[in-house]
């Protein structure tokens, strides 16, 4: 077995947890009927190319979802050979059940982050932290922007107030930590 081959199998495809593609496809089709290529483009766009499942992954899943009654395939417009997939009542029920799974998965992922930080060498921590905090902020903005219209105003207000409170706590902590850093000694240069 090649070196590290066993670790590469933990997260296929390209870092995404196993089964995520099927659940995402079902959710995407529930939001708006679409064809397989649209799903590929959507994933590529949302992950900035970090995850690119191939047609060999997408179309067998679509076929299985149709066979199991979660979605139905409608022939595209006349002359087009693409099938447009739409959700069925059984598919909608499955999405509701899966949401509980993803809520728990998110909580579990957050709980495990300390283990992931242990795997990062100190010389890479600066990049990890700066990209991570920027990415977390962008993700929060994206989530809130995409869900604001479907949330109750009191829920939006609560989430945003909690977010502000957490940002204030983070700013206080970072400010204190900065004050505790001893300045590096000046290096004198010869003239």
N, C-alpha and C positions, 0 to 999 in steps of 0.2 A: 504494500500500500504506500503511495507517495506521501511524503512528509506533509502533515496537516490536512490530509484528505478527509479524515474523519470530522474535522471541524467545519469544513465547507458544506457538509450535508445538513448542518443544523438549521440553516435559514433560507434555503432555496425558495423562490428564485431571487437572485440578486439582493439578498438581505431581507426579503419580505417573509413573514411567518407563513408556514404552510397553511393552506385553506383560505388565506386572506383574499385571494383572487376571486374565488367563487362567491364569497360574501359581498365583495365590492361590486362585482358584476350584477348580482341580484339587486343590490341597492341602486345602482346606476340605472338599470332598466326600470325600476319602480319610479324613479324620479322623472324619467322621460323615455318613451320607447326609442330604441336606437339599434344600430347594427354593430356587429363585432368590431369592425375597424374603428368606429367611434369610441368604443371602450378602450381600445389600444391607444388611440390618440389622447384620450382623457387621462389615462394613467401616466403616459409619458409626460404630458404637460404638468400634471399635479406633482409629480415626483422630480421634475426638472431632469428627466432622463435617467434618474438613478435606478428606476425599475422599468424594464421593458419586456413584459411577457410577450412571447411570440404567438403567432396565429396557431401554432401547434398546441398551445395551452388554452387559448381563448375558445376556439371553436369546439373542441371536445366537451368543454364545460357547458357551453351553450346547448349543445346537443343533449347532454345529460339533464340539464335544467328543463328542457322541453319534454324529454321522455318522462321525467318525474312529475310533470305538471306544475312546475313553479313559474314558468314563463310559456308564452306561445309565440310561434313564428308566423309572421305575416309576410307574404311576398311583397317586395318593394314595388315601386312604381313601374308601369309598363316599360319594358326594355331594360330595366335594372335587374341585375341578378343577385343583389344583396337582400337578405331577409332582415326585416325589422322586427325586433323582439319587444314584447310587452309583458307586463307582470300579470299574474293571475291571482285570484283570491288566496290560493294556497301559498303563493310566493309572498304575498303581503303578510300572511300569518307567520311565515318563516322569518321574515325580517324582524317582526316584533319580538319573537323568541330570541333571535340572534343578538338583539341589542343588549340584553342582559349579559350575554357572554362577553361582548366588547366592553361594556362598562367595567366588568371585573378584570378583563385583560389589561385595560388601561391602568387600573389601580395596582395590579400586580407588576406591571412594567415599571411604574414609578417606584414601587417598593424595592425593585431589584437594581435600580440605578447606581446604588453605592457599590455594588459588585462590579459594574462596568467601569466606574471611575478607577477602581483598583487596577484595572487592566491597562490603564493609560500611563505611560512613562512621564515623569515630571517635565521633561523637555518638550512634550507635546501638549501639556496642560493649558498653556496660554491659548493656543489655537482652538483646542477643544472648548474651553470656556467662552471665548469670544464668539465663536461660531454658534455654540449652544445657546447662549443667552440671546443673541440676535435672532436665531431660529425660533426660540421659544416665544419671543415677542411677536415675530411675524405670524407664527401659528395661531397665537391668541387673537390677533387682529383678524386673521382670515376666518377663524371659527366664529367669532362674534359677528363679523360682517355678513357671513353667509347664513347665519341663523337668526339674526335680529328680527327680521320680518315675521318669523313664525313663532317667536317667543312672546309670552305675556310681558307687558311693560314692567310689572313688579319683578319678574325674574331677570329681565335685562338689567334693571337698576341694581338688584342684589348682586348679580355677578360682577358688574362694573365696580360697585363699591368695594366688594371683596378684593378685586384685582388692584384697585387703588391702594387699599390697606396693605396688601402684600408688597406692592412696589415701594410704599413708604417704609415698611420694615426693612426691605432689602437695601434701600438707600441709606437708612440709619446705620445698619450694620456695616455696609461698605465704607461709609464715611468714617466710622470709628476705626475700622481696620486700616484705612489709609493713614490715619493719624498715628497709629502704632508702628507703622513702618519707619525704620530708621533710615535716614538718607544715606546713600552710598557716599563714601569718601571721595572728595574731588581728586581727580588725577591731574597733577601739575605737569605741564609740558614745557620743554626747553624752547627758548627763543633763539 
